[in-house]
Amino acid sequence: MRKLHIGIAAAAAAGLFSVVTVHAQGGPADPSKATGGTYKSDPFHTQVLFTYTHFGLTHNMGLASGATGTLTIDPKMPDDAKLSIDVPISSIHTTIDALDKEFQGPMFFDAAKFPTAHFESAKVTVNGTKAKIDGNLTIHGVTKPAEIDATLLSVGSNPMSKKETIAFEGTATIDRTQFGVGAFAPMVSAKVELIITAAFEK
């Protein structure tokens, strides 16, 4: 149930960090300032916001956080970038305790049996600060193709940790019924929009 903003989701702290970093650099994100290598996701500033339509009346949402994974890049060959990320299902939070338990239970994601959602890139197509990330998304033990439209937010040093950081936003749409998580569809929409805010530290 989601829309992908990989640069990943819309978190106030991540957003604030991104704005501070961009302003510190004095302008828009500059991909050329990134150094090559493997970066680890910052679990405190990598989040996925998911939105879905409930009974055709409201657009409800939830948040998943605590992501772990890696981003490997070479600024000279940006299309060779590799992304691998896991998001713990147990982190799903909707502000409604009963709904959180329902989402994490057997009716939906079954976190006890399938503890993470996993995305692995297969092809990256870069155009300036934009990128299309084609890959495979695994939810509930089912793997399907997925596409993330990503935007580079910032490249710079985290003022707290001093670590070199790359931050992105991304969006995507998935059909939850394809992953065996189809309870109450279509009354609760099968289509889920994802908004992702992601930070990676070297």
C-alpha positions as CSV (number, residue, x, y, z in Angstrom):
1,M,0.0,0.0,0.0
2,R,2.3,2.8,-1.2
3,K,3.9,5.5,-3.7
4,L,7.7,5.5,-4.0
5,H,9.7,8.7,-3.3
6,I,13.2,7.1,-3.3
7,G,15.5,9.7,-2.3
8,I,12.3,7.6,0.4
9,A,9.2,8.8,2.0
10,A,8.3,12.2,3.3
11,A,9.8,12.5,6.8
12,A,10.1,15.8,8.5
13,A,13.6,15.1,9.8
14,A,14.8,13.8,6.5
15,G,13.3,16.7,4.7
16,L,14.8,19.2,7.1
17,F,18.2,17.5,6.7
18,S,17.9,17.6,2.9
19,V,17.0,21.3,2.9
20,V,19.9,22.1,5.3
21,T,22.4,20.2,3.1
22,V,21.2,21.8,-0.2
23,H,21.3,25.3,1.3
24,A,24.8,24.6,2.7
25,Q,25.9,23.8,-0.7
26,G,24.5,27.0,-2.0
27,G,22.1,25.5,-4.6
28,P,20.6,22.4,-6.2
29,A,22.1,19.0,-5.7
30,D,25.2,18.4,-7.9
31,P,25.7,14.7,-8.8
32,S,29.3,15.4,-9.6
33,K,30.1,16.1,-6.0
34,A,29.4,12.5,-5.0
35,T,32.4,10.2,-4.7
36,G,32.2,6.6,-5.9
37,G,31.8,3.7,-3.6
38,T,29.2,1.9,-1.5
39,Y,26.9,3.9,0.8
40,K,24.8,2.4,3.6
41,S,21.3,3.5,4.2
42,D,20.6,5.8,7.2
43,P,17.8,4.0,8.9
44,F,16.8,7.1,10.9
45,H,16.3,9.2,7.7
46,T,15.0,6.6,5.3
47,Q,11.3,6.2,5.3
48,V,8.4,5.0,3.1
49,L,5.0,6.7,3.2
50,F,2.2,4.6,1.7
51,T,-1.2,5.9,0.7
52,Y,-4.4,4.1,-0.4
53,T,-8.1,4.8,-0.9
54,H,-10.4,3.5,1.9
55,F,-14.0,2.6,0.7
56,G,-13.6,5.3,-2.0
57,L,-14.0,7.9,0.6
58,T,-10.7,8.8,2.2
59,H,-7.0,8.6,1.2
60,N,-5.4,6.9,4.2
61,M,-1.7,6.6,4.9
62,G,1.0,4.9,6.9
63,L,4.7,5.0,7.4
64,A,7.4,2.3,7.3
65,S,11.0,3.1,8.6
66,G,14.2,1.6,9.8
67,A,15.4,0.6,6.3
68,T,18.7,-1.1,5.8
69,G,20.7,-1.6,2.6
70,T,23.3,-0.2,0.3
71,L,23.7,2.1,-2.7
72,T,26.8,1.6,-4.9
73,I,27.6,4.3,-7.4
74,D,30.3,5.5,-9.7
75,P,29.7,9.2,-10.8
76,K,31.5,8.5,-14.1
77,M,29.1,5.7,-14.9
78,P,25.8,6.6,-13.1
79,D,23.7,4.1,-15.0
80,D,25.8,1.3,-13.3
81,A,24.4,2.2,-9.8
82,K,23.1,-0.6,-7.7
83,L,20.5,-0.3,-5.0
84,S,19.5,-3.0,-2.4
85,I,17.2,-2.1,0.4
86,D,15.1,-3.8,3.1
87,V,12.3,-2.3,5.1
88,P,11.0,-4.1,8.3
89,I,7.3,-4.8,8.2
90,S,7.2,-4.5,12.0
91,S,7.9,-0.7,11.5
92,I,4.6,0.0,9.8
93,H,2.8,2.8,11.7
94,T,-0.6,4.3,10.9
95,T,-1.4,6.1,14.2
96,I,-4.1,3.4,14.8
97,D,-2.7,0.6,17.0
98,A,-5.4,-1.9,16.0
99,L,-4.7,-1.3,12.3
100,D,-0.9,-1.6,12.8
101,K,-1.4,-5.0,14.3
102,E,-3.8,-5.9,11.5
103,F,-1.3,-4.9,8.8
104,Q,1.5,-6.8,10.5
105,G,-0.7,-9.9,11.0
106,P,-1.6,-12.8,8.8
107,M,-4.5,-11.0,7.0
108,F,-2.0,-8.6,5.4
109,F,1.8,-8.6,5.5
110,D,2.3,-11.4,8.1
111,A,5.5,-9.9,9.6
112,A,6.2,-13.0,11.6
113,K,6.6,-15.0,8.5
114,F,7.7,-12.3,6.0
115,P,9.6,-9.7,8.2
116,T,10.9,-7.4,5.4
117,A,10.0,-5.8,2.1
118,H,13.0,-6.0,-0.2
119,F,13.8,-4.0,-3.3
120,E,16.7,-4.8,-5.6
121,S,17.6,-2.7,-8.6
122,A,18.1,-4.3,-12.0
123,K,18.5,-1.3,-14.3
124,V,19.1,2.4,-13.5
125,T,18.7,5.1,-16.1
126,V,20.0,8.5,-15.0
127,N,19.2,11.9,-16.6
128,G,20.8,14.7,-14.6
129,T,19.4,14.7,-11.1
130,K,16.6,12.3,-12.1
131,A,16.7,8.6,-12.4
132,K,14.4,5.7,-13.3
133,I,15.2,2.6,-11.1
134,D,13.8,-0.6,-12.5
135,G,14.0,-3.6,-10.2
136,N,12.3,-6.3,-8.3
137,L,10.2,-5.8,-5.2
138,T,9.5,-8.6,-2.8
139,I,6.6,-8.4,-0.3
140,H,4.9,-11.2,1.5
141,G,7.3,-13.7,-0.2
142,V,6.2,-12.6,-3.7
143,T,8.6,-10.9,-6.1
144,K,7.3,-8.6,-8.8
145,P,8.9,-5.9,-11.1
146,A,8.7,-2.4,-9.7
147,E,9.8,1.0,-10.9
148,I,10.9,4.0,-8.9
149,D,11.1,7.5,-10.2
150,A,13.9,9.1,-8.2
151,T,15.2,12.6,-7.7
152,L,18.6,13.5,-6.2
153,L,18.0,15.9,-3.3
154,S,21.4,16.5,-1.9
155,V,25.1,15.5,-1.8
156,G,27.2,16.7,1.1
157,S,28.5,16.1,4.6
158,N,26.0,15.4,7.4
159,P,26.7,18.2,9.9
160,M,26.2,15.9,12.8
161,S,28.0,12.6,11.8
162,K,30.3,14.3,9.3
163,K,29.7,11.4,7.0
164,E,29.4,11.9,3.2
165,T,25.7,11.6,2.5
166,I,23.6,11.2,-0.6
167,A,19.8,11.9,-0.3
168,F,17.0,11.0,-2.7
169,E,13.3,11.2,-3.1
170,G,11.3,8.6,-5.0
171,T,7.8,7.7,-6.0
172,A,6.2,4.5,-7.3
173,T,2.8,2.7,-7.5
174,I,2.2,-1.0,-6.8
175,D,-0.8,-3.3,-6.9
176,R,-0.9,-5.0,-3.5
177,T,-3.1,-7.8,-4.8
178,Q,-0.1,-9.0,-6.9
179,F,1.8,-9.7,-3.7
180,G,-0.9,-11.8,-2.0
181,V,-1.9,-8.8,0.2
182,G,-5.4,-8.3,-1.2
183,A,-7.7,-8.3,1.8
184,F,-10.8,-6.1,1.3
185,A,-9.9,-5.1,-2.3
186,P,-11.4,-3.4,-4.2
187,M,-13.3,-1.6,-1.3
188,V,-9.8,-0.7,0.0
189,S,-7.8,0.1,-3.1
190,A,-5.5,-2.4,-4.7
191,K,-3.4,0.4,-6.0
192,V,-1.0,1.8,-3.4
193,E,1.1,4.9,-3.8
194,L,4.6,5.0,-2.3
195,I,6.6,8.1,-1.4
196,I,10.2,7.5,-0.3
197,T,12.8,9.6,1.3
198,A,16.2,8.0,1.5
199,A,19.6,9.0,2.9
200,F,22.8,6.9,2.3
201,E,26.0,7.5,4.2
202,K,29.5,6.5,3.2
